[in-house]
Amino acid sequence: MSMHLHHPSLSLAGKKRGKIKFRNAEEAQRARELDASWKEMQKKWALDADEKRRQRALAAEPLSYKLSIPSGRDTRHIPSRNTGGNATLAAPKVYTGTKVKGIATMHKSNAVPVFSDEEAVEISRMRRG
């Protein structure tokens, strides 16, 4: 499918904000001043936060990994159990009963067991009906 056919609310790119309109020039001027002071504050605190984060990372002790065996699991060798037999392939399982006469397809790939001739006729009628 083409993306141009979808509604804009389904887009993952987000919405583009339009130009902000103010009631009068005083509000616009105040908004510009607030925005400038906010950017100054962000610059000041961003440097302080970066430096603080850097100092904390340098002061932390480096990670060290100690691989050891947990207590209770220090067995050096586990002897194998020799029972004297071989692992051979089991015989395939085959139905040998007399109850099920066959398997029918009821709808699409829905396989159902058939127990009598009457059921087989009913299933064939349902499938064509």
PAZAPA-4460 file (N, C-alpha, C; in steps of 0.05 Angstrom, whole numbers, plus 32768, in hexadecimal, padded with zeros to 4 digits):
% residues 129
    n_x    n_y    n_z   ca_x   ca_y   ca_z    c_x    c_y    c_z   seq   type   mol
   8011   7FE8   8000   8000   8000   8000   8011   8019   8000     1      M     A
   8007   802D   7FF4   8016   8046   7FF4   800F   8057   800C     2      S     A
   8023   8064   8017   8020   8074   802F   800E   808D   802A     3      M     A
   800D   8097   8012   7FFE   80AF   800D   7FE0   80AA   800F     4      H     A
   7FD7   8091   8010   7FBB   808B   8012   7FB2   808B   802F     5      L     A
   7FC4   808B   8042   7FBD   808A   805E   7FB6   80A6   8069     6      H     A
   7FA7   80A6   807E   7FA0   80BF   808C   7FB9   80C9   809B     7      H     A
   7FBC   80E3   809D   7FD4   80EE   80AA   7FD7   80E5   80C7     8      P     A
   7FC1   80DF   80D5   7FC3   80D6   80F1   7FD0   80BB   80F3     9      S     A
   7FD2   80AC   80DE   7FDF   8091   80DE   7FFD   8093   80D9    10      L     A
   8007   80AB   80D4   8023   80AE   80CE   8034   80AB   80E7    11      S     A
   804B   80A0   80E3   805E   809D   80FA   8071   80B4   80FB    12      L     A
   8070   80C6   80E8   8083   80DC   80E6   807B   80F3   80F9    13      A     A
   8063   80F4   8103   805A   8109   8114   804E   8120   8104    14      G     A
   8044   8133   8113   8037   814A   8106   804A   8162   8105    15      K     A
   8048   8171   80F0   8058   8189   80EF   8048   81A0   80FB    16      K     A
   8055   81AE   810E   8048   81C4   811B   804A   81DD   810A    17      R     A
   8034   81EA   8108   8033   8203   80F9   803E   821A   8109    18      G     A
   803D   8232   80FD   8047   824A   810A   8034   8252   8121    19      K     A
   8040   8259   8138   8030   8260   814F   8026   827D   814C    20      I     A
   800C   8281   8150   8001   829C   814D   7FFA   82A6   8169    21      K     A
   8000   82C0   816E   7FFB   82CC   8188   7FE4   82E1   8185    22      F     A
   7FD8   82E7   819C   7FC2   82FB   819B   7FCC   8317   8195    23      R     A
   7FE4   831E   819F   7FEE   8338   819A   800D   8338   819B    24      N     A
   8019   834E   8195   8037   8350   8193   8044   834C   81AF    25      A     A
   8036   8354   81C4   8042   8351   81DF   8045   8334   81E6    26      E     A
   8031   8324   81E0   8033   8307   81E6   8049   82FA   81D5    27      E     A
   804B   8302   81BC   8060   82F7   81AB   807B   82FE   81B6    28      A     A
   807F   8317   81BF   8099   831F   81CA   809F   8310   81E3    29      Q     A
   808B   830C   81F5   808F   82FD   820E   8096   82E0   8207    30      R     A
   8089   82D4   81F4   808F   82B9   81EC   80AC   82B6   81E2    31      A     A
   80B5   82CA   81D3   80D1   82C9   81C9   80E5   82CC   81E0    32      R     A
   80DF   82DD   81F3   80F1   82E0   820A   80F2   82C7   821B    33      E     A
   80DB   82BB   8220   80DA   82A2   822F   80E9   828C   8221    34      L     A
   80E6   828B   8207   80F4   8276   81F7   8112   827A   81F9    35      D     A
   811B   8293   81F7   8138   8299   81F8   8143   8292   8214    36      A     A
   8134   8299   8229   813E   8293   8244   813E   8275   8249    37      S     A
   812B   8267   823E   812A   824A   8241   8142   823D   8233    38      W     A
   8149   8247   821C   8161   823C   820D   817A   8241   821D    39      K     A
   817D   8259   8228   8194   825F   8239   8196   824D   8251    40      E     A
   817F   8249   825E   817F   8237   8275   8187   821A   826D    41      M     A
   817D   8211   8257   8184   81F6   824D   81A2   81F4   8248    42      Q     A
   81AD   8208   823B   81CA   8207   8236   81DA   8205   8250    43      K     A
   81D2   8216   8264   81E1   8217   827D   81DF   81FC   828B    44      K     A
   81C6   81F2   828E   81C2   81D9   829D   81CB   81C0   828E    45      W     A
   81CB   81C1   8274   81D4   81AA   8265   81F1   81A6   8269    46      A     A
   8201   81BB   826A   821E   81B9   826F   8223   81AE   828C    47      L     A
   8214   81B9   829F   8217   81AF   82BB   820F   8192   82BD    48      D     A
   81F9   818A   82B1   81F0   816E   82B3   8204   815C   82A5    49      A     A
   820E   8164   828E   8222   8153   8280   823B   814F   8290    50      D     A
   8244   8165   829D   825C   8164   82AD   8257   8152   82C6    51      E     A
   8240   8155   82D2   823A   8145   82EA   8239   8127   82E2    52      K     A
   822C   8121   82CC   822A   8106   82C2   8246   80FA   82BC    53      R     A
   8257   810B   82B0   8272   8102   82A9   8282   80FC   82C3    54      R     A
   8280   810E   82D6   828F   810A   82F0   8285   80F1   82FE    55      Q     A
   826B   80EC   82FE   8260   80D5   830B   826A   80BB   82FD    56      R     A
   826B   80BC   82E3   8274   80A4   82D4   8292   809F   82DA    57      A     A
   82A2   80B4   82DC   82BE   80B1   82E1   82C3   80A7   82FE    58      L     A
   82B2   80AF   8311   82B6   80A8   832C   82AD   808B   8332    59      A     A
   829C   8080   8322   8291   8065   8326   82A8   8051   8322    60      A     A
   82A7   803C   8332   82BB   8027   832F   82B5   8017   8316    61      E     A
   82CA   800E   8308   82C5   7FFF   82EF   82B9   7FE4   82F5    62      P     A
   82AA   7FDA   82E1   829D   7FC0   82E5   82B2   7FAA   82E3    63      L     A
   82AF   7F97   82F5   82C1   7F80   82F4   82B0   7F67   82F6    64      S     A
   82B6   7F54   82E5   82A7   7F3B   82E4   82B7   7F25   82F1    65      Y     A
   82AB   7F17   8303   82B9   7F00   8310   82A8   7EE7   8309    66      K     A
   82B2   7ED7   82F8   82A4   7EBE   82F1   82AC   7EA8   8304    67      L     A
   8299   7E9E   8312   829E   7E89   8325   8286   7E76   8325    68      S     A
   828B   7E5E   832F   8276   7E4A   8331   8265   7E50   8349    69      I     A
   824A   7E50   8346   8239   7E55   835D   823C   7E3E   8372    70      P     A
   8237   7E44   838B   823A   7E30   83A0   8226   7E1A   839B    71      S     A
   822F   7E01   839F   821E   7DEA   839B   821F   7DDF   837F    72      G     A
   822E   7DEC   836D   8231   7DE3   8352   824E   7DDE   834B    73      R     A
   825D   7DD6   835D   827A   7DD3   8359   8281   7DB6   8352    74      D     A
   826F   7DA6   8346   8275   7D8B   833E   8287   7D8C   8326    75      T     A
   829D   7D7E   8327   82B0   7D7E   8311   82A7   7D6C   82FA    76      R     A
   829C   7D55   8300   8294   7D43   82EB   827A   7D35   82F3    77      H     A
   8268   7D32   82E0   824F   7D24   82E5   8250   7D0A   82D5    78      I     A
   8250   7CF3   82E3   8252   7CDA   82D4   8239   7CD5   82C4    79      P     A
   823D   7CC9   82AD   8226   7CC3   829C   821A   7CA8   82A5    80      S     A
   8200   7CA6   82A0   81F2   7C8E   82A9   81F3   7C7A   8292    81      R     A
   8200   7C64   8295   8202   7C50   8281   81EF   7C3A   8288    82      N     A
   81D8   7C39   827A   81C4   7C25   8280   81C6   7C0D   826D    83      T     A
   81D8   7C0E   825A   81DC   7BF8   8248   81C9   7BF7   8230    84      G     A
   81B7   7C0A   822E   81A4   7C0A   8217   81AB   7C1F   8203    85      G     A
   81A0   7C1C   81EB   81A3   7C30   81D6   818A   7C40   81D3    86      N     A
   818D   7C58   81CA   8176   7C69   81C4   816F   7C65   81A7    87      A     A
   815A   7C55   81A2   8152   7C50   8187   8139   7C60   8180    88      T     A
   8133   7C62   8167   811C   7C70   815D   8103   7C61   8164    89      L     A
   80EF   7C6F   8170   80D6   7C62   8178   80C6   7C5D   815F    90      A     A
   80B5   7C48   8160   80A4   7C41   8149   8090   7C57   8144    91      A     A
   808A   7C5E   812B   8076   7C73   8125   805A   7C6B   812F    92      P     A
   804C   7C7F   813A   8031   7C7A   8145   801D   7C7A   812E    93      K     A
   800E   7C64   812B   7FFA   7C60   8116   7FE0   7C58   8123    94      V     A
   7FCA   7C64   8119   7FB0   7C5D   8124   7FA8   7C42   811A    95      Y     A
   7FA1   7C30   812C   7F9A   7C14   8125   7F7E   7C0E   812D    96      T     A
   7F6E   7C21   8136   7F53   7C1C   8140   7F3F   7C19   8129    97      G     A
   7F26   7C15   8130   7F11   7C11   811B   7EFC   7C27   811D    98      T     A
   7EFE   7C3A   8130   7EE9   7C4E   8134   7EEA   7C63   811D    99      K     A
   7F01   7C6E   8117   7F04   7C83   8103   7F06   7C77   80E8   100      V     A
   7EF4   7C80   80D6   7EF5   7C76   80BA   7F07   7C87   80A9   101      K     A
   7F0A   7CA0   80B0   7F1A   7CB2   809F   7F1A   7CCE   80AA   102      G     A
   7F26   7CE0   809A   7F27   7CFC   80A1   7F1B   7D0C   808B   103      I     A
   7F09   7D1E   8091   7EFC   7D2F   807D   7F03   7D4C   8082   104      A     A
   7F00   7D5C   806D   7F05   7D79   806F   7EEA   7D87   806F   105      T     A
   7EE4   7D94   8086   7ECA   7DA1   8089   7ECA   7DBC   807C   106      M     A
   7EDD   7DCD   8084   7EDE   7DE8   8079   7EFC   7DF0   8076   107      H     A
   7F04   7DF8   805F   7F1F   7DFF   8059   7F32   7DE9   8062   108      K     A
   7F42   7DED   8076   7F55   7DD7   807F   7F4D   7DCC   809A   109      S     A
   7F33   7DCC   80A0   7F29   7DC2   80B9   7F25   7DA4   80B6   110      N     A
   7F38   7D94   80C0   7F36   7D77   80BD   7F25   7D6C   80D5   111      A     A
   7F12   7D5B   80CF   7F01   7D4E   80E3   7F01   7D30   80DF   112      V     A
   7F00   7D21   80F5   7EFF   7D04   80F2   7EE3   7CFB   80E9   113      P     A
   7EE2   7CE6   80D9   7EC9   7CDA   80D0   7EC6   7CBF   80DD   114      V     A
   7EB0   7CBB   80EB   7EAB   7CA2   80FA   7E98   7C8F   80EB   115      F     A
   7E87   7C9A   80D9   7E74   7C89   80CB   7E70   7C93   80AF   116      S     A
   7E63   7C83   809E   7E5E   7C8B   8082   7E4A   7CA2   8081   117      D     A
   7E37   7CA2   8094   7E23   7CB8   8095   7E31   7CD2   809A   118      E     A
   7E44   7CD3   80AC   7E53   7CEC   80B2   7E62   7CF5   809A   119      E     A
   7E6E   7CE3   808B   7E7C   7CEA   8073   7E6A   7CF7   805F   120      A     A
   7E52   7CED   805B   7E3E   7CF9   8049   7E36   7D14   8052   121      V     A
   7E30   7D17   806D   7E28   7D31   8078   7E3E   7D46   8074   122      E     A
   7E57   7D3E   8079   7E6D   7D51   8076   7E70   7D5A   8059   123      I     A
   7E6C   7D47   8046   7E6F   7D4E   802A   7E59   7D61   8022   124      S     A
   7E41   7D5E   802D   7E2B   7D70   8027   7E2F   7D8B   8033   125      R     A
   7E3A   7D8D   804B   7E3F   7DA7   8058   7E54   7DB6   8048   126      M     A
   7E68   7DA8   803E   7E7E   7DB5   8030   7E74   7DC1   8016   127      R     A
   7E61   7DB4   8009   7E58   7DBE   7FEF   7E40   7DD1   7FF2   128      R     A
   7E34   7DD1   800A   7E1B   7DE0   800E   7E1E   7DFD   8013   129      G     A
***
